[in-house]
Amino acid sequence: MSKNKELLYNMVNSLCVGLLIINKNGIIDYLNEGALKILDLNRESALDKKVDKVIPNLKISNFLKTNKKSKTHTLKYKSMEIIAIEKPIINNGFVEGTFLIFQKLDSYKEFIRQFDDEMEAAFLLKTIMETTNDAIVYVNKEGYIEMISKPYADFLQVKREEVIGKHVRDVIENTRMDVVIKTGVSEIAEVQEINGNKMIATRIPVFVKGNVVGAVGRVLFRDINELNALYMKISKIEKELNLYKDEFKKVNSAKYSLDSIISESKSMHKIKELTKRTAKTNSNVLILGESGTGKELFAHAIHSISRRSNAPFIKVNCGAIPYELLESELFGYEEGSFTGAKKGGKIGKFKAADGGTIFLDEIGDLPMNMQVKLLRVLQDKEIERIGSNSSEKVDVRIITATNRDLEEMVSEGKFRLDLYYRLNVLTIKVPPLRERKDDIPILSEYLIQKISRRENIRVDRISDSALEYLKRYNWPGNVRELENILERAINFLDEETVIKPEHLPSKITGIMRKKKVRSLKLTLEEVERQAIIDSLIFSNGNKTKAASILDISRTSLYEKIDKYNIEL
């Protein structure tokens, strides 16, 4: 076999398609390795055999009798479909046989699909290069430019059609695209000087089956000044964000510690020790106690000495938020979820407290439908915003407080038993002031200093006789009522600097004192303020009950509480 014939033989056998040479008598004279593989034959069983015996339904003899230059058709062979092309072998004007080129139809379809995909990808890439505002160039593995975006060409002050096909070093000053192709290593955000301007460029090699076939270059900033301007802008945004974070942390952080709980009685000492142990855990806490005993102080203290002390401390008064707004306040909502929803939606209190603590005050006022939703948060540790189809995981410690008897509410069907057990993992019961009257002297001293600084009124002390009256009183309103009484006494001091029995209200001393005549407006406001305080004391802090006693709406009650700065 000559060298040319050997080369031709090897080339034909390397084809992935089948090739048969059939003489004018329909006998197979030659078949390549591809034909043997596709037809699953050995050479001896097919060579020098009638083609109709090897491939039934081909009807090669009919084709030889026609004057067609070629014929394409599909045929069944065993369990597969084959697409075949027949071309006549013509010598000196006479048909001496035919070539049969064929392939499995599935392989042919896959080839067409891959070709279409490549065409689509090429078209997409060309469209991107035509429409992008970015400065991008693509070079092949030899370093010649195949694609360049218009913004890059404009930046280089060249015409796209003139530079495509040129070597990248002849077009782009100080380029390293050819180096990236050789090394296969990306160069990210490197400084490059072009036309006297320093720019920031990124160069990335393109790999196909593990081999570098080209590289993509992109100009990130066409001038260092652009980068500096962006840096200054980002720096400003970062400073503003940190400022907002600091403000958020200030507003949503624990303001009181255990030292803020003024006491020296044995009962309060035990409660403080229990609070320290409780703070070390991550379990839910239920704080019980009458209105005015300082339940919120203990919630602050637990958070401030816990592992979550640097995370948010979010307070929610369940009785102060209208029922219809409670869900959106607690869990947030998506944009457009209801009429009036803010653009971008809103995160709820639980999401704001993520990683920290949420304090749900007056948990006994939580409506039944919200109890179900809160139970899910406790069970699954996830929330779902209004209008959302997905849930979000949250890591929140829940502290609740109430002055109501939750066990009685459970028996009456007003509070879910399963929720009660979930909340009541650890319990702190704050004793009323009447059970710790040993704390009245130290509390009085602390409150007098606090009020005198706030009102800018000089008060040196409280007399022993006045203090004795305070010890004898039963204090249904607890520490809150004590603060109110002392504030009232300080306002009646006139030129004096010592609180005496005559400065205390008659309900404590039984003494009828000479009252200072004030304007009708101030007198009415004072009476209204005291009526609100008395109603809260009588109802043990239950706002709904207090509003009913005063014959006003609960909303009006909260407005007046804010107006007169009554601490709850």
BAMINU-734031 format. One record per residue (C-alpha): residue in three letters; x, y, z; residue number from 1. Coordinates in Angstrom, 1 decimal. Layout:
# BAMINU-734031
REC    aa       xx       yy       zz     i
REC   ALA        X        Y        Z   NUM
...
This chain:
# BAMINU-734031
REC    aa       xx       yy       zz     i
REC   MET      0.0      0.0      0.0     1
REC   SER      1.4      3.4     -1.0     2
REC   LYS      1.9      6.1      1.5     3
REC   ASN     -1.1      8.2      0.1     4
REC   LYS     -3.4      5.2      0.1     5
REC   GLU     -2.4      4.4      3.7     6
REC   LEU     -3.1      8.0      4.7     7
REC   LEU     -6.5      7.9      3.0     8
REC   TYR     -7.3      4.5      4.6     9
REC   ASN     -6.5      5.8      8.1    10
REC   MET     -8.5      8.9      7.5    11
REC   VAL    -11.6      7.0      6.4    12
REC   ASN    -11.4      4.6      9.3    13
REC   SER    -11.1      7.5     11.8    14
REC   LEU    -14.5      8.9     10.6    15
REC   CYS    -17.3      8.7     13.2    16
REC   VAL    -19.8      8.0     10.3    17
REC   GLY    -20.3      4.7      8.5    18
REC   LEU    -19.0      4.4      4.9    19
REC   LEU    -19.8      1.6      2.4    20
REC   ILE    -18.5      1.3     -1.2    21
REC   ILE    -21.0     -0.9     -3.2    22
REC   ASN    -20.3     -2.0     -6.8    23
REC   LYS    -22.9     -1.9     -9.6    24
REC   ASN    -23.9     -5.4     -8.7    25
REC   GLY    -24.9     -4.4     -5.2    26
REC   ILE    -21.9     -6.2     -3.6    27
REC   ILE    -20.1     -4.5     -0.7    28
REC   ASP    -16.5     -3.9     -1.8    29
REC   TYR    -15.4     -1.8      1.3    30
REC   LEU    -16.7     -0.7      4.7    31
REC   ASN    -14.8      1.4      7.3    32
REC   GLU    -14.5      0.9     11.0    33
REC   GLY    -17.4      3.3     11.7    34
REC   ALA    -19.7      1.2      9.6    35
REC   LEU    -18.7     -2.0     11.5    36
REC   LYS    -19.4     -0.2     14.8    37
REC   ILE    -22.7      1.3     13.9    38
REC   LEU    -24.1     -1.9     12.2    39
REC   ASP    -22.5     -4.1     14.9    40
REC   LEU    -20.8     -6.4     12.2    41
REC   ASN    -17.5     -8.0     11.7    42
REC   ARG    -15.7     -7.4      8.4    43
REC   GLU    -16.0    -11.1      7.2    44
REC   SER    -19.8    -11.2      7.5    45
REC   ALA    -20.3     -8.1      5.4    46
REC   LEU    -17.5     -7.8      2.9    47
REC   ASP    -18.3     -9.2     -0.6    48
REC   LYS    -21.9     -9.7      0.4    49
REC   LYS    -25.0     -8.4     -1.2    50
REC   VAL    -25.9     -5.1      0.5    51
REC   ASP    -29.6     -6.0      0.6    52
REC   LYS    -28.7     -9.0      2.7    53
REC   VAL    -26.7     -6.9      5.2    54
REC   ILE    -29.0     -3.9      5.2    55
REC   PRO    -32.5     -5.0      4.2    56
REC   ASN    -34.9     -2.4      2.7    57
REC   LEU    -32.0     -0.3      1.3    58
REC   LYS    -33.0     -1.1     -2.3    59
REC   ILE    -29.7      0.0     -3.7    60
REC   SER    -30.3     -1.6     -7.0    61
REC   ASN    -33.3      0.8     -7.7    62
REC   PHE    -31.0      3.7     -7.0    63
REC   LEU    -28.3      2.5     -9.4    64
REC   LYS    -30.9      2.4    -12.2    65
REC   THR    -31.9      6.0    -11.7    66
REC   ASN    -30.1      9.2    -12.7    67
REC   LYS    -30.2     10.8     -9.3    68
REC   LYS    -27.0     12.4     -8.1    69
REC   SER    -27.7     11.5     -4.5    70
REC   LYS    -30.5     10.2     -2.2    71
REC   THR    -31.1     10.7      1.5    72
REC   HIS    -33.4      8.5      3.5    73
REC   THR    -33.9      6.8      6.8    74
REC   LEU    -34.3      3.1      7.3    75
REC   LYS    -34.7      0.6     10.1    76
REC   TYR    -31.8     -1.6     11.0    77
REC   LYS    -32.4     -4.1     13.8    78
REC   SER    -33.8     -1.9     16.6    79
REC   MET    -32.3      1.4     15.5    80
REC   GLU    -33.0      4.1     12.9    81
REC   ILE    -30.3      5.1     10.5    82
REC   ILE    -30.0      8.1      8.3    83
REC   ALA    -28.2      7.3      5.0    84
REC   ILE    -26.9      9.3      2.0    85
REC   GLU    -26.4      7.4     -1.3    86
REC   LYS    -24.1      9.0     -3.9    87
REC   PRO    -23.3      7.3     -7.3    88
REC   ILE    -19.7      6.4     -8.3    89
REC   ILE    -19.3      7.6    -11.9    90
REC   ASN    -16.3      6.8    -14.1    91
REC   ASN    -16.1      8.1    -17.7    92
REC   GLY    -19.8      8.8    -17.6    93
REC   PHE    -20.9      5.4    -16.4    94
REC   VAL    -22.2      4.5    -12.9    95
REC   GLU    -19.9      1.8    -11.4    96
REC   GLY    -21.4      1.7     -7.9    97
REC   THR    -22.4      3.9     -5.0    98
REC   PHE    -21.1      5.4     -1.8    99
REC   LEU    -23.3      4.9      1.2   100
REC   ILE    -22.6      7.3      4.1   101
REC   PHE    -24.7      6.7      7.2   102
REC   GLN    -25.1      7.4     10.9   103
REC   LYS    -27.5      6.5     13.7   104
REC   LEU    -30.4      8.9     13.7   105
REC   ASP    -30.0      9.6     17.4   106
REC   SER    -26.4     10.6     17.0   107
REC   TYR    -27.3     12.8     14.0   108
REC   LYS    -30.0     14.6     16.1   109
REC   GLU    -27.6     15.1     19.0   110
REC   PHE    -25.0     16.6     16.6   111
REC   ILE    -27.7     18.9     15.2   112
REC   ARG    -28.7     19.9     18.7   113
REC   GLN    -25.1     20.6     19.8   114
REC   PHE    -24.6     22.6     16.6   115
REC   ASP    -27.8     24.6     17.3   116
REC   ASP    -26.7     25.2     20.9   117
REC   GLU    -23.3     26.4     19.7   118
REC   MET    -24.9     28.7     17.1   119
REC   GLU    -27.3     30.0     19.8   120
REC   ALA    -24.4     30.6     22.2   121
REC   ALA    -22.4     32.4     19.5   122
REC   PHE    -25.4     34.5     18.6   123
REC   LEU    -26.1     35.3     22.3   124
REC   LEU    -22.4     36.2     22.9   125
REC   LYS    -22.5     38.5     19.8   126
REC   THR    -25.7     40.2     21.0   127
REC   ILE    -24.1     40.8     24.4   128
REC   MET    -21.0     42.3     22.8   129
REC   GLU    -23.2     44.5     20.7   130
REC   THR    -25.4     45.8     23.5   131
REC   THR    -23.2     45.9     26.6   132
REC   ASN    -22.0     49.1     28.1   133
REC   ASP    -18.9     47.3     29.5   134
REC   ALA    -15.5     47.4     27.9   135
REC   ILE    -14.9     43.7     26.9   136
REC   VAL    -12.5     41.9     24.5   137
REC   TYR    -12.2     38.3     23.6   138
REC   VAL     -9.0     36.8     22.0   139
REC   ASN     -8.4     33.3     20.8   140
REC   LYS     -5.6     31.1     22.0   141
REC   GLU     -3.1     32.6     19.5   142
REC   GLY     -3.9     36.1     20.9   143
REC   TYR     -5.9     37.4     18.0   144
REC   ILE     -9.0     39.5     18.7   145
REC   GLU    -12.3     37.8     17.8   146
REC   MET    -14.7     40.0     19.6   147
REC   ILE    -14.6     43.5     21.1   148
REC   SER    -17.4     45.6     22.5   149
REC   LYS    -18.1     49.0     21.1   150
REC   PRO    -17.4     50.8     24.4   151
REC   TYR    -13.9     49.2     24.5   152
REC   ALA    -13.3     50.2     20.9   153
REC   ASP    -14.4     53.7     21.7   154
REC   PHE    -12.1     53.8     24.7   155
REC   LEU     -9.2     52.6     22.6   156
REC   GLN    -10.2     55.2     19.9   157
REC   VAL    -10.3     52.5     17.2   158
REC   LYS    -12.9     51.0     14.9   159
REC   ARG    -14.2     47.5     15.8   160
REC   GLU    -14.2     46.1     12.3   161
REC   GLU    -10.6     47.2     11.8   162
REC   VAL     -9.1     45.6     14.9   163
REC   ILE    -11.0     42.2     14.8   164
REC   GLY     -8.5     39.7     13.5   165
REC   LYS     -5.5     41.7     14.7   166
REC   HIS     -3.2     40.5     17.5   167
REC   VAL     -4.1     41.9     20.8   168
REC   ARG     -0.7     43.4     21.4   169
REC   ASP     -1.0     45.5     18.2   170
REC   VAL     -4.3     47.0     19.5   171
REC   ILE     -4.2     47.3     23.3   172
REC   GLU     -1.3     49.1     25.0   173
REC   ASN      0.4     47.2     27.8   174
REC   THR     -1.9     44.2     27.5   175
REC   ARG     -1.2     40.9     29.2   176
REC   MET     -4.0     38.9     27.5   177
REC   ASP     -1.4     36.7     25.7   178
REC   VAL      0.4     36.1     29.1   179
REC   VAL     -2.9     35.0     30.6   180
REC   ILE     -3.5     32.6     27.7   181
REC   LYS      0.0     31.0     28.2   182
REC   THR     -0.2     30.7     32.0   183
REC   GLY     -3.9     29.9     32.3   184
REC   VAL     -3.9     32.1     35.5   185
REC   SER     -6.5     34.9     35.9   186
REC   GLU     -5.4     38.5     36.7   187
REC   ILE     -8.0     40.3     38.7   188
REC   ALA     -8.3     44.1     39.1   189
REC   GLU     -4.8     44.9     37.8   190
REC   VAL     -3.6     48.4     37.0   191
REC   GLN     -3.0     49.0     33.3   192
REC   GLU     -2.0     52.2     31.5   193
REC   ILE     -3.6     53.1     28.2   194
REC   ASN     -3.2     56.4     26.3   195
REC   GLY     -1.7     57.9     29.4   196
REC   ASN     -4.6     56.9     31.7   197
REC   LYS     -4.4     54.3     34.4   198
REC   MET     -7.3     51.9     34.4   199
REC   ILE     -8.3     48.8     36.3   200
REC   ALA     -8.6     45.6     34.2   201
REC   THR     -9.4     42.0     34.7   202
REC   ARG     -8.2     39.2     32.5   203
REC   ILE     -9.6     35.6     32.7   204
REC   PRO     -8.6     32.5     30.6   205
REC   VAL    -11.3     30.5     28.9   206
REC   PHE    -11.0     26.7     29.3   207
REC   VAL    -12.6     24.0     27.2   208
REC   LYS    -12.1     20.4     28.3   209
REC   GLY     -9.1     21.5     30.4   210
REC   ASN     -7.3     23.4     27.7   211
REC   VAL     -7.0     27.2     27.3   212
REC   VAL     -8.8     28.3     24.1   213
REC   GLY     -8.7     32.0     24.7   214
REC   ALA     -9.2     34.8     27.2   215
REC   VAL    -11.7     37.5     28.1   216
REC   GLY    -10.5     40.9     29.2   217
REC   ARG    -12.7     43.5     30.9   218
REC   VAL    -12.1     47.1     31.9   219
REC   LEU    -13.6     47.7     35.4   220
REC   PHE    -12.7     51.3     35.7   221
REC   ARG    -11.5     53.4     32.8   222
REC   ASP     -9.7     55.8     35.2   223
REC   ILE     -8.3     55.5     38.7   224
REC   ASN    -10.3     58.5     39.6   225
REC   GLU    -13.5     56.5     38.9   226
REC   LEU    -12.3     53.9     41.4   227
REC   ASN    -11.4     56.6     44.0   228
REC   ALA    -14.9     58.2     43.5   229
REC   LEU    -16.6     54.9     44.0   230
REC   TYR    -14.5     54.2     47.1   231
REC   MET    -15.5     57.5     48.6   232
REC   LYS    -19.1     56.8     47.8   233
REC   ILE    -19.0     53.3     49.3   234
REC   SER    -17.2     54.7     52.4   235
REC   LYS    -19.9     57.3     52.9   236
REC   ILE    -22.6     54.7     52.6   237
REC   GLU    -20.7     52.4     55.0   238
REC   LYS    -20.4     55.2     57.6   239
REC   GLU    -24.2     56.0     57.3   240
REC   LEU    -25.0     52.3     57.7   241
REC   ASN    -22.8     52.1     60.8   242
REC   LEU    -24.6     55.2     62.1   243
REC   TYR    -28.0     53.6     61.6   244
REC   LYS    -26.7     50.4     63.2   245
REC   ASP    -25.5     52.3     66.2   246
REC   GLU    -28.8     54.2     66.5   247
REC   PHE    -30.7     50.9     66.1   248
REC   LYS    -28.6     49.3     68.8   249
REC   LYS    -29.1     52.3     71.2   250
REC   VAL    -32.9     52.2     70.7   251
REC   ASN    -33.1     48.4     70.9   252
REC   SER    -30.8     47.5     73.7   253
REC   ALA    -31.2     46.7     77.4   254
REC   LYS    -31.3     49.9     79.4   255
REC   TYR    -31.3     48.3     82.8   256
REC   SER    -29.1     45.8     84.6   257
REC   LEU    -29.5     44.0     87.9   258
REC   ASP    -28.0     47.0     89.6   259
REC   SER    -31.0     49.0     88.3   260
REC   ILE    -33.3     46.9     90.5   261
REC   ILE    -33.1     48.8     93.8   262
REC   SER    -33.6     46.5     96.8   263
REC   GLU    -32.0     45.2    100.0   264
REC   SER    -34.7     42.7    101.1   265
REC   LYS    -34.0     39.0    101.3   266
REC   SER    -36.8     38.1     98.9   267
REC   MET    -35.5     40.4     96.2   268
REC   HIS    -31.9     39.0     96.8   269
REC   LYS    -33.2     35.5     96.0   270
REC   ILE    -35.0     36.8     92.9   271
REC   LYS    -31.8     38.5     91.7   272
REC   GLU    -29.8     35.3     92.1   273
REC   LEU    -32.5     33.4     90.2   274
REC   THR    -32.2     36.0     87.5   275
REC   LYS    -28.5     35.5     87.1   276
REC   ARG    -28.9     31.7     86.7   277
REC   THR    -31.8     32.3     84.2   278
REC   ALA    -29.6     34.7     82.1   279
REC   LYS    -27.0     31.9     81.5   280
REC   THR    -29.5     29.7     79.7   281
REC   ASN    -31.3     30.2     76.3   282
REC   SER    -34.7     29.0     77.5   283
REC   ASN    -37.9     31.1     77.4   284
REC   VAL    -38.7     33.0     80.5   285
REC   LEU    -42.1     34.0     82.0   286
REC   ILE    -42.0     36.9     84.4   287
REC   LEU    -45.1     37.2     86.7   288
REC   GLY    -46.0     39.9     89.0   289
REC   GLU    -48.6     42.6     89.8   290
REC   SER    -48.7     45.8     87.8   291
REC   GLY    -45.9     48.2     88.9   292
REC   THR    -43.5     45.6     90.4   293
REC   GLY    -40.8     46.2     87.8   294
REC   LYS    -41.2     43.1     85.6   295
REC   GLU    -39.7     44.9     82.6   296
REC   LEU    -36.5     45.7     84.6   297
REC   PHE    -35.9     42.0     85.1   298
REC   ALA    -36.4     41.4     81.3   299
REC   HIS    -33.7     44.0     80.6   300
REC   ALA    -31.4     42.6     83.3   301
REC   ILE    -31.7     39.0     81.9   302
REC   HIS    -30.7     40.2     78.4   303
REC   SER    -27.9     42.5     79.6   304
REC   ILE    -26.0     39.7     81.4   305
REC   SER    -26.8     36.9     78.9   306
REC   ARG    -24.7     35.7     75.9   307
REC   ARG    -27.0     37.8     73.7   308
REC   SER    -26.1     41.1     75.4   309
REC   ASN    -24.5     42.6     72.2   310
REC   ALA    -27.5     41.6     70.1   311
REC   PRO    -30.9     43.5     69.8   312
REC   PHE    -33.3     43.7     72.7   313
REC   ILE    -36.8     44.3     71.2   314
REC   LYS    -39.7     45.3     73.4   315
REC   VAL    -43.3     44.7     72.4   316
REC   ASN    -46.4     45.6     74.5   317
REC   CYS    -49.0     43.1     73.3   318
REC   GLY    -51.8     45.1     74.8   319
REC   ALA    -50.8     48.5     73.2   320
REC   ILE    -50.9     47.4     69.6   321
REC   PRO    -54.3     47.1     67.9   322
REC   TYR    -55.3     43.5     67.2   323
REC   GLU    -55.5     44.0     63.4   324
REC   LEU    -51.9     45.3     63.3   325
REC   LEU    -50.3     42.9     65.7   326
REC   GLU    -49.3     40.3     63.1   327
REC   SER    -47.6     42.7     60.8   328
REC   GLU    -45.8     44.3     63.8   329
REC   LEU    -44.5     41.0     65.0   330
REC   PHE    -43.8     39.2     61.8   331
REC   GLY    -43.6     41.9     59.1   332
REC   TYR    -45.0     41.9     55.6   333
REC   GLU    -44.0     41.7     51.9   334
REC   GLU    -44.4     44.6     49.5   335
REC   GLY    -48.0     44.9     48.1   336
REC   SER    -49.4     42.3     50.5   337
REC   PHE    -52.2     44.7     51.5   338
REC   THR    -53.4     48.2     50.8   339
REC   GLY    -51.1     50.7     52.4   340
REC   ALA    -48.1     48.3     52.7   341
REC   LYS    -44.8     50.1     52.5   342
REC   LYS    -42.7     49.8     49.3   343
REC   GLY    -40.1     47.1     50.0   344
REC   GLY    -42.2     45.6     52.8   345
REC   LYS    -41.3     45.7     56.4   346
REC   ILE    -39.4     43.4     58.8   347
REC   GLY    -41.2     42.5     62.0   348
REC   LYS    -40.1     42.7     65.6   349
REC   PHE    -39.0     39.0     65.6   350
REC   LYS    -36.7     39.5     62.6   351
REC   ALA    -35.3     42.7     64.1   352
REC   ALA    -34.5     40.7     67.3   353
REC   ASP    -32.8     37.9     65.3   354
REC   GLY    -29.8     36.8     67.4   355
REC   GLY    -31.0     38.6     70.4   356
REC   THR    -34.0     38.8     72.7   357
REC   ILE    -37.6     39.8     72.3   358
REC   PHE    -39.6     40.9     75.3   359
REC   LEU    -43.4     40.4     75.0   360
REC   ASP    -45.0     42.4     77.7   361
REC   GLU    -48.6     41.8     78.7   362
REC   ILE    -48.6     38.5     77.0   363
REC   GLY    -52.0     37.8     78.6   364
REC   ASP    -53.6     40.3     76.2   365
REC   LEU    -52.4     38.4     73.1   366
REC   PRO    -55.5     37.4     71.0   367
REC   MET    -56.1     33.7     70.3   368
REC   ASN    -55.3     33.8     66.6   369
REC   MET    -51.9     35.3     67.4   370
REC   GLN    -51.3     32.8     70.1   371
REC   VAL    -51.3     30.1     67.4   372
REC   LYS    -48.8     32.0     65.3   373
REC   LEU    -46.5     32.6     68.3   374
REC   LEU    -46.7     28.9     69.1   375
REC   ARG    -45.3     28.1     65.6   376
REC   VAL    -42.4     30.4     66.2   377
REC   LEU    -41.6     28.7     69.4   378
REC   GLN    -41.9     25.2     67.9   379
REC   ASP    -40.2     25.7     64.5   380
REC   LYS    -37.9     28.7     65.2   381
REC   GLU    -39.2     30.4     62.0   382
REC   ILE    -41.5     33.2     61.0   383
REC   GLU    -43.6     33.9     57.9   384
REC   ARG    -44.2     37.5     56.7   385
REC   ILE    -47.7     38.5     55.6   386
REC   GLY    -47.9     37.9     51.9   387
REC   SER    -44.9     35.6     51.8   388
REC   ASN    -44.9     32.0     50.5   389
REC   SER    -41.8     31.0     52.4   390
REC   SER    -40.6     31.0     56.0   391
REC   GLU    -37.5     32.6     57.5   392
REC   LYS    -35.4     31.0     60.3   393
REC   VAL    -34.9     33.2     63.4   394
REC   ASP    -32.8     32.8     66.5   395
REC   VAL    -34.6     34.6     69.2   396
REC   ARG    -34.9     34.2     72.9   397
REC   ILE    -38.4     35.0     74.1   398
REC   ILE    -39.1     36.7     77.5   399
REC   THR    -42.7     37.3     78.4   400
REC   ALA    -44.4     39.1     81.3   401
REC   THR    -47.9     39.5     82.6   402
REC   ASN    -49.8     40.5     85.7   403
REC   ARG    -52.7     38.2     84.8   404
REC   ASP    -53.3     34.7     86.0   405
REC   LEU    -52.5     32.6     82.9   406
REC   GLU    -53.5     29.3     84.5   407
REC   GLU    -56.9     30.7     85.2   408
REC   MET    -57.1     32.0     81.6   409
REC   VAL    -56.1     28.6     80.3   410
REC   SER    -59.0     27.0     82.4   411
REC   GLU    -61.4     29.6     80.9   412
REC   GLY    -60.2     28.9     77.4   413
REC   LYS    -58.7     32.4     76.9   414
REC   PHE    -55.1     31.2     76.7   415
REC   ARG    -53.7     28.1     74.9   416
REC   LEU    -52.4     25.5     77.2   417
REC   ASP    -49.6     24.4     74.8   418
REC   LEU    -48.4     28.0     74.5   419
REC   TYR    -48.5     28.4     78.3   420
REC   TYR    -46.1     25.5     78.7   421
REC   ARG    -43.8     26.7     76.0   422
REC   LEU    -43.5     30.1     77.6   423
REC   ASN    -43.3     28.9     81.2   424
REC   VAL    -40.0     27.1     80.9   425
REC   LEU    -38.3     29.3     83.5   426
REC   THR    -40.4     31.5     85.8   427
REC   ILE    -39.5     34.6     87.8   428
REC   LYS    -42.2     35.9     90.1   429
REC   VAL    -41.6     39.4     91.3   430
REC   PRO    -43.0     40.0     94.8   431
REC   PRO    -45.3     43.0     95.3   432
REC   LEU    -44.0     46.0     97.4   433
REC   ARG    -46.3     45.1    100.3   434
REC   GLU    -44.4     41.9    100.7   435
REC   ARG    -41.0     43.6    100.8   436
REC   LYS    -41.5     46.8    102.7   437
REC   ASP    -37.9     46.7    103.8   438
REC   ASP    -37.1     48.1    100.4   439
REC   ILE    -39.2     51.2    100.8   440
REC   PRO    -36.5     53.4    102.4   441
REC   ILE    -33.9     52.6     99.8   442
REC   LEU    -36.4     52.8     96.9   443
REC   SER    -37.7     56.2     98.2   444
REC   GLU    -34.2     57.6     98.4   445
REC   TYR    -33.5     56.4     94.8   446
REC   LEU    -36.8     57.7     93.4   447
REC   ILE    -36.5     61.1     95.1   448
REC   GLN    -33.1     61.7     93.5   449
REC   LYS    -34.4     60.5     90.1   450
REC   ILE    -37.5     62.8     90.2   451
REC   SER    -35.6     65.8     91.6   452
REC   ARG    -33.0     65.7     88.8   453
REC   ARG    -35.7     65.3     86.2   454
REC   GLU    -37.9     68.1     87.6   455
REC   ASN    -35.0     70.3     88.6   456
REC   ILE    -36.4     70.6     92.2   457
REC   ARG    -34.1     70.5     95.1   458
REC   VAL    -35.0     67.7     97.6   459
REC   ASP    -32.6     66.8    100.4   460
REC   ARG    -34.4     63.9    101.9   461
REC   ILE    -37.7     62.4    103.2   462
REC   SER    -38.4     62.7    106.9   463
REC   ASP    -38.6     59.6    109.1   464
REC   SER    -42.2     60.3    110.0   465
REC   ALA    -43.2     60.5    106.3   466
REC   LEU    -41.2     57.4    105.6   467
REC   GLU    -43.1     55.6    108.4   468
REC   TYR    -46.4     56.5    106.7   469
REC   LEU    -45.1     55.0    103.5   470
REC   LYS    -44.2     51.7    105.3   471
REC   ARG    -47.7     51.4    106.8   472
REC   TYR    -49.4     51.8    103.4   473
REC   ASN    -50.4     48.6    101.5   474
REC   TRP    -49.3     49.8     98.0   475
REC   PRO    -51.7     48.1     95.6   476
REC   GLY    -49.9     49.9     92.8   477
REC   ASN    -46.5     48.8     94.0   478
REC   VAL    -43.3     50.6     93.0   479
REC   ARG    -45.0     52.6     90.3   480
REC   GLU    -47.5     54.0     92.8   481
REC   LEU    -44.6     54.8     95.2   482
REC   GLU    -42.9     56.8     92.5   483
REC   ASN    -46.2     58.6     91.7   484
REC   ILE    -46.7     59.5     95.3   485
REC   LEU    -43.2     60.8     95.7   486
REC   GLU    -43.4     62.9     92.5   487
REC   ARG    -46.7     64.3     93.7   488
REC   ALA    -45.1     65.2     97.1   489
REC   ILE    -42.1     66.8     95.5   490
REC   ASN    -44.4     69.1     93.4   491
REC   PHE    -46.0     70.3     96.7   492
REC   LEU    -42.8     71.1     98.5   493
REC   ASP    -42.9     74.8     97.5   494
REC   GLU    -39.8     76.3     99.2   495
REC   GLU    -39.1     73.3    101.4   496
REC   THR    -36.4     70.6    100.7   497
REC   VAL    -37.6     67.8    103.0   498
REC   ILE    -40.6     65.6    102.3   499
REC   LYS    -42.9     65.6    105.3   500
REC   PRO    -46.2     63.8    106.1   501
REC   GLU    -48.2     66.8    105.1   502
REC   HIS    -46.8     66.5    101.6   503
REC   LEU    -48.2     63.0    101.2   504
REC   PRO    -51.8     62.4    100.0   505
REC   SER    -54.4     61.9    102.6   506
REC   LYS    -55.1     58.3    101.5   507
REC   ILE    -51.7     57.5    103.0   508
REC   THR    -51.6     59.7    106.0   509
REC   GLY    -55.3     60.5    106.7   510
REC   ILE    -54.2     64.2    107.1   511
REC   MET    -56.3     66.8    105.4   512
REC   ARG    -53.7     69.4    104.3   513
REC   LYS    -54.1     72.9    102.9   514
REC   LYS    -54.1     72.6     99.2   515
REC   LYS    -52.5     75.1     96.9   516
REC   VAL    -55.0     76.7     94.5   517
REC   ARG    -54.1     76.0     90.9   518
REC   SER    -55.7     76.8     87.6   519
REC   LEU    -58.8     74.9     86.6   520
REC   LYS    -56.9     73.3     83.7   521
REC   LEU    -54.1     72.0     85.8   522
REC   THR    -56.5     70.9     88.5   523
REC   LEU    -58.5     68.9     86.0   524
REC   GLU    -55.4     67.4     84.4   525
REC   GLU    -54.1     66.4     87.8   526
REC   VAL    -57.5     64.8     88.7   527
REC   GLU    -57.6     63.0     85.3   528
REC   ARG    -54.0     61.8     85.7   529
REC   GLN    -54.7     60.4     89.2   530
REC   ALA    -57.9     58.8     88.0   531
REC   ILE    -56.0     56.9     85.3   532
REC   ILE    -53.4     55.8     87.8   533
REC   ASP    -56.1     54.7     90.3   534
REC   SER    -57.9     52.7     87.6   535
REC   LEU    -54.6     51.0     86.6   536
REC   ILE    -53.9     50.1     90.2   537
REC   PHE    -57.5     48.8     90.7   538
REC   SER    -57.3     46.7     87.5   539
REC   ASN    -53.8     45.4     88.4   540
REC   GLY    -52.4     47.0     85.2   541
REC   ASN    -55.1     45.5     82.9   542
REC   LYS    -55.5     48.3     80.3   543
REC   THR    -58.7     46.9     78.8   544
REC   LYS    -60.3     46.7     82.3   545
REC   ALA    -58.9     50.2     83.3   546
REC   ALA    -60.4     51.7     80.1   547
REC   SER    -63.7     50.1     80.9   548
REC   ILE    -63.7     51.5     84.5   549
REC   LEU    -63.0     55.0     83.1   550
REC   ASP    -65.6     54.5     80.3   551
REC   ILE    -63.1     55.4     77.5   552
REC   SER    -61.7     53.4     74.7   553
REC   ARG    -58.4     51.6     75.1   554
REC   THR    -56.8     53.8     72.5   555
REC   SER    -57.8     56.9     74.4   556
REC   LEU    -56.4     55.4     77.5   557
REC   TYR    -53.0     54.9     75.9   558
REC   GLU    -53.0     58.4     74.5   559
REC   LYS    -53.6     59.8     78.0   560
REC   ILE    -50.9     57.5     79.5   561
REC   ASP    -48.5     59.1     77.0   562
REC   LYS    -49.8     62.6     77.6   563
REC   TYR    -49.2     62.4     81.4   564
REC   ASN    -46.0     60.4     81.1   565
REC   ILE    -47.3     57.6     83.3   566
REC   GLU    -44.8     54.8     83.5   567
REC   LEU    -46.2     51.3     83.2   568
